[in-house]
Amino acid sequence: MEKLNYFSNQYMIRSKLPNVGTSIFAVMTEMANKHNALNLSQGFPDFNPPKKLIELVTKNMRAGFNQYAPMPGVMKLREQIAVKTEALYGYAYNPETEITITSGATEAIFTSITAFIQEGDEVIIFEPAYDSYAPVIKANGGSPVYVAVKLPEYKIDWDEVNKMVNARTRMIIINTPHNPSGSVLSPEGMEKLSKLVSGTKIMILADEVYEHIVFDGLEHQSIVKYKELVERSIVISSFGKTYHATGWKMGYCLAPENITKEIRKIHQFNVFAVNTPIQYAIADFLDDKNAYLQLGNFYQNLRDEFLKLLEGTKFKFTPSKGTYFQLLDYSDISDEKDTDFAARLIKEFGIASVPVSAFYHDAFDAKVLRFCFAKSSDTLKKAAELLHKVSNSMGA
């Protein structure tokens, strides 16, 4: 009888995520590189972090901070985060037991979901949704429960959410400011969330990586500002987004001690600890409050510049309220699927975006593409020129 070689054929493989492929961000960036297209798809700036911050990294490397950091993170950095968070949102986290430094926000999301979601648990996520939530839920035996926000405002219908809650609901994931739509949660929305989970055992995972990038006089509604939510919530933020350093993969996680304890159990066996000299550098740099307090104005100027450059095209849009992403509706230009239209923009016009259907589990297509405007003025001008060509050559 022939023996099966379990190490060289399909019998070895039992995928936890059989229907999950490569992230849309990687796909679009690879296509952009292949066709030498201007890349406004993946969410990263085309300019450097602050010069002083880079110098501080070098300084701390030379000072000898090059070995493992403590598992929860460098204490000086956790203390600085505690001070910053209390000043901004009025709640004091204990840096010893309630703040954990992570290898980017994505690791914090993975670790937090893994720490609490088990077989049979349900997690409510709002679509369009950042693409890491659902796969991690599934990998841990949970079931994503998808709630589509209401277009064109990308607003959550909390009455609909309430109908989705049941005895299996373990967690609700919110993302504000929201990727990909650029919408932000209002104080009224946060109050409705608070009322919805009151008296339940439902946890909140708050993805707040764009907390400092809010426009037009709006205020970021952090979970931290709502004391009735804090005791059940995990709040995640990103230094990479704040300091134009996405490649450094530096984030952090805020949660009450009993929740943090479970998160750290997973974190220690995932990455254990993250980049030591960068932690020390950011701890020093956090004294410069303007570096994050002026971030909204900085990106609002880029948003306004980008949208002004698009005047005269057939693209339709509502100005983004936060993040560094802008959605453009191309329904007056083409009736193609957004994935096909995005591919054509790369191949024929040399500009890359992200089709928003990739943020829906059922590939819902509203004829909308996401563009990243965290770019230099020169890049935005080139992008606008290409989009004018698209509008002029393809529009009816």
C-alpha positions in Angstrom: 0.0 0.0 0.0 1.4 3.3 -1.0 2.2 5.7 1.9 1.1 9.3 1.8 3.8 11.8 2.2 2.2 14.3 4.5 5.1 16.7 4.1 5.0 17.1 0.4 1.4 17.2 -0.7 -2.0 18.7 0.1 -2.8 16.2 2.8 -0.6 18.2 5.2 -2.5 21.5 4.7 -5.6 22.4 6.8 -6.0 26.1 6.4 -7.6 28.1 9.2 -8.4 30.8 6.5 -9.1 28.9 3.3 -10.9 31.8 1.6 -8.4 34.5 2.6 -5.9 35.7 0.0 -3.3 38.5 0.0 -4.3 41.8 1.5 -5.7 44.3 -1.0 -3.0 46.8 0.0 -0.2 44.4 -1.0 -2.0 43.5 -4.2 -2.5 47.1 -5.3 1.0 48.1 -4.4 2.5 45.2 -6.3 0.4 46.1 -9.3 1.5 49.7 -9.0 5.2 48.7 -8.8 4.8 46.4 -11.8 3.3 49.2 -14.0 5.4 52.0 -12.5 2.2 53.8 -11.4 1.9 56.6 -8.9 0.9 54.8 -5.7 -2.0 56.4 -3.8 -3.3 53.0 -2.7 -1.4 51.8 0.4 -1.7 54.2 3.3 1.8 55.5 3.8 3.3 59.0 3.5 5.9 59.8 0.8 7.8 62.0 3.2 10.0 61.3 6.2 9.4 61.3 9.9 10.4 64.5 11.8 14.2 65.0 11.6 14.5 65.4 15.4 12.8 62.0 15.9 15.2 60.3 13.5 18.1 61.9 15.3 16.8 60.6 18.7 16.6 57.0 17.3 20.3 57.3 16.3 21.2 58.8 19.6 19.5 56.0 21.6 21.2 53.3 19.4 24.5 54.9 20.1 23.7 55.1 23.8 23.4 51.3 23.8 19.7 50.7 23.9 19.8 47.9 21.3 18.8 44.8 23.3 15.4 43.5 24.3 13.0 46.0 25.8 10.8 44.9 28.6 7.9 42.7 27.3 5.2 45.4 28.0 7.4 48.2 26.6 10.0 50.7 27.8 8.6 52.2 31.1 9.5 55.8 30.1 7.4 55.5 27.0 4.5 54.0 28.8 4.7 56.8 31.3 4.7 59.4 28.6 1.7 57.8 26.9 -0.2 57.9 30.2 0.5 61.6 30.6 -0.5 62.3 27.1 -3.7 60.3 27.3 -4.8 61.9 30.5 -4.1 65.4 29.1 -6.1 64.7 26.0 -9.0 62.6 27.2 -9.1 63.0 31.0 -8.5 59.4 32.0 -5.4 58.1 33.8 -4.1 54.7 32.7 -1.6 53.0 34.9 1.6 52.7 32.8 2.7 49.6 34.8 -0.4 47.5 34.3 -2.6 49.1 31.6 -0.4 50.2 28.7 1.4 47.8 26.3 3.7 48.8 23.5 3.1 46.6 20.4 4.6 45.9 17.0 2.3 48.3 15.2 -1.4 48.6 15.6 -2.0 45.4 13.5 -0.2 43.3 16.1 -2.3 45.0 18.8 -5.5 44.1 17.0 -4.4 40.5 16.4 -3.2 40.1 20.0 -6.4 41.6 21.5 -8.8 39.6 19.4 -6.8 36.4 20.0 -6.8 37.0 23.8 -10.6 37.1 24.1 -12.3 35.5 21.1 -13.1 31.8 21.3 -15.0 29.2 19.4 -18.6 30.3 18.9 -18.1 34.0 19.9 -19.5 36.7 17.6 -17.9 40.0 16.9 -19.7 42.9 15.3 -17.7 44.8 12.8 -18.8 47.7 10.6 -18.3 47.6 6.8 -16.5 48.9 5.0 -14.0 47.5 7.5 -10.2 47.4 7.7 -9.3 44.1 6.3 -7.5 42.5 9.3 -10.5 42.3 11.6 -12.5 39.5 10.1 -9.6 37.1 9.4 -8.3 37.3 12.9 -11.8 36.7 14.3 -12.2 33.6 12.1 -8.7 32.3 12.9 -9.7 32.2 16.6 -12.9 30.3 15.9 -15.2 33.4 16.2 -17.8 34.6 13.7 -17.8 38.1 12.3 -21.2 39.8 12.3 -21.2 42.4 9.5 -23.1 45.6 9.8 -23.0 47.9 6.8 -22.8 51.6 7.5 -25.3 53.9 5.8 -24.1 55.6 2.6 -23.3 58.3 1.6 -22.4 59.5 5.1 -20.9 56.2 6.2 -22.9 56.5 9.4 -23.6 53.7 11.8 -27.3 52.8 12.4 -27.2 51.9 16.1 -30.8 50.5 16.0 -29.6 48.0 13.4 -26.6 47.1 15.6 -28.9 46.5 18.6 -30.8 43.9 16.6 -27.5 42.0 15.9 -26.6 41.7 19.6 -27.3 38.4 21.3 -25.9 36.1 24.0 -23.0 35.1 21.7 -21.9 38.7 21.1 -18.4 39.0 22.7 -17.0 42.1 21.1 -17.8 45.2 19.0 -15.0 46.7 16.9 -15.2 50.4 16.2 -12.7 52.4 14.1 -12.7 56.2 14.4 -11.5 58.1 12.4 -12.6 55.5 10.0 -10.5 53.7 7.3 -11.5 53.7 4.4 -14.3 56.2 4.5 -12.7 59.1 6.5 -15.8 59.4 8.6 -15.7 60.0 12.4 -17.9 58.9 15.2 -20.0 61.6 16.9 -20.6 62.1 20.6 -24.2 61.0 20.0 -22.9 57.8 18.4 -20.6 57.1 21.3 -23.5 57.6 23.8 -25.6 55.1 21.8 -22.8 52.6 21.9 -22.5 53.1 25.7 -26.2 52.5 26.1 -26.2 49.5 23.9 -23.5 47.6 25.9 -24.6 48.7 29.3 -25.4 45.7 31.5 -23.8 43.3 29.0 -20.5 41.5 28.9 -19.6 42.9 25.5 -16.1 44.2 25.1 -15.2 47.1 22.8 -12.1 47.1 20.6 -11.5 50.7 19.5 -9.1 51.2 16.6 -8.0 54.8 17.0 -4.8 54.9 14.9 -5.8 58.1 13.2 -6.8 59.8 16.5 -4.8 63.0 15.7 -6.0 63.3 12.1 -9.4 65.0 12.4 -10.6 67.9 10.3 -12.9 70.9 10.1 -13.0 71.6 13.8 -14.3 68.2 14.8 -13.0 66.4 17.9 -11.8 62.8 18.1 -14.3 60.9 20.2 -12.0 58.5 21.9 -13.4 55.6 24.0 -11.1 57.0 26.7 -13.4 60.1 27.1 -16.3 57.8 28.0 -15.7 56.5 31.5 -18.6 54.1 31.3 -17.0 52.4 28.3 -13.3 52.4 29.5 -13.7 49.4 31.9 -14.7 47.1 29.0 -12.6 48.6 26.2 -9.2 48.1 24.5 -7.9 51.2 22.7 -5.3 50.9 20.0 -3.2 53.7 18.6 -0.2 54.0 16.2 3.0 56.0 16.3 3.6 55.0 12.7 0.5 57.0 11.6 1.3 59.9 13.9 4.9 60.4 13.0 4.9 59.4 9.3 6.9 56.2 10.1 4.7 53.3 9.1 7.7 51.1 8.5 8.8 51.3 12.1 5.7 49.2 13.2 5.2 51.0 16.5 1.8 51.0 18.3 0.3 50.7 21.7 -2.7 49.2 23.5 -4.6 50.8 26.4 -6.9 48.7 28.6 -7.8 48.1 32.2 -5.5 45.8 34.2 -7.6 42.7 34.0 -7.9 43.0 30.2 -4.2 44.0 29.8 -3.2 40.9 31.7 -4.7 38.6 29.1 -3.4 40.7 26.2 0.1 40.4 27.5 -0.2 36.6 27.7 -0.6 36.5 23.9 1.8 39.5 23.2 4.7 37.8 25.0 4.5 34.7 22.7 3.8 36.7 19.6 6.6 39.3 19.4 7.6 39.4 23.1 8.9 43.0 22.8 9.4 45.6 20.1 12.1 47.9 18.9 14.1 49.2 21.8 15.9 52.4 20.5 12.7 53.6 18.8 10.7 53.3 22.0 13.3 55.4 23.8 13.3 57.9 21.0 9.5 58.3 20.9 9.5 58.7 24.7 11.8 61.7 24.3 9.9 63.1 21.3 6.5 63.0 23.0 7.5 66.1 24.9 6.9 68.0 21.6 3.1 68.2 21.8 2.8 70.2 18.6 4.1 67.2 16.6 0.8 65.5 17.2 -1.5 68.4 18.1 -0.9 70.1 14.7 -1.3 66.9 12.7 -4.9 67.5 11.9 -4.1 70.9 10.4 -1.2 69.5 8.5 -3.3 66.8 6.8 -6.3 69.0 6.3 -4.2 71.3 4.2 -3.2 68.3 2.1 -6.8 67.1 1.8 -7.9 70.6 0.7 -5.1 70.8 -1.8 -5.9 67.4 -3.3 -9.7 68.2 -3.6 -9.1 71.6 -5.1 -6.8 70.0 -7.7 -9.7 67.7 -8.6 -12.1 70.5 -9.4 -13.4 70.1 -12.9 -13.2 66.3 -13.0 -16.3 64.1 -13.0 -15.3 62.4 -9.7 -17.7 63.0 -6.9 -16.7 63.3 -3.3 -17.6 64.4 0.3 -14.5 65.8 1.9 -12.9 63.3 4.3 -13.5 64.2 8.0 -10.4 62.3 9.2 -7.6 59.9 8.4 -5.4 60.6 5.3 -7.8 58.9 2.9 -10.3 60.4 0.4 -13.0 58.5 -1.3 -13.8 59.3 -4.9 -17.1 58.2 -6.6 -16.5 57.4 -10.2 -20.1 56.5 -11.2 -20.3 59.5 -13.6 -17.2 58.2 -15.4 -17.7 54.4 -15.7 -20.1 51.6 -14.7 -17.2 49.1 -14.3 -16.7 47.1 -11.1 -14.4 49.0 -8.8 -11.8 46.3 -8.9 -11.7 46.5 -12.7 -11.7 50.2 -12.8 -8.9 50.4 -10.2 -6.9 48.0 -12.3 -7.5 50.0 -15.4 -6.3 53.2 -13.7 -3.0 51.5 -12.9 -2.4 49.9 -16.3 -3.7 52.6 -18.6 -3.3 55.9 -16.6 -0.5 55.1 -14.1 -2.2 55.8 -10.8 -3.1 53.3 -8.0 -6.0 53.4 -5.6 -7.9 50.8 -3.5 -11.3 49.6 -4.6 -13.6 50.0 -1.6 -15.4 46.7 -2.3 -12.3 45.0 -0.8 -13.5 46.3 2.6 -16.8 44.4 2.4 -17.2 40.6 2.9 -19.7 40.4 0.0 -17.6 42.8 -2.2 -20.4 45.4 -2.2 -19.6 47.8 -5.0 -20.6 51.5 -4.6 -18.3 52.6 -7.5 -15.9 54.2 -5.0 -12.1 54.2 -4.8 -9.9 55.1 -1.9 -6.9 57.5 -2.4 -4.2 58.3 0.1 -3.4 62.0 0.3 -0.5 61.6 2.7 1.8 62.8 -0.1 3.9 65.7 -1.0 2.4 68.6 -3.0 4.3 67.4 -6.1 2.8 63.9 -5.8 -0.7 65.3 -5.3 -0.3 67.5 -8.4 0.8 64.5 -10.5 -2.1 62.4 -9.2 -4.6 65.1 -10.0 -3.2 65.5 -13.6 -3.7 61.7 -14.1 -7.2 61.8 -12.6 -8.2 64.7 -14.9 -7.0 62.5 -17.8 -9.2 59.7 -16.5 -12.2 62.0 -16.3 -11.7 63.6 -19.7 -11.0 60.4 -21.6 -13.5 58.1 -20.0 -16.4 60.4 -18.8 -19.6 60.4 -20.8 
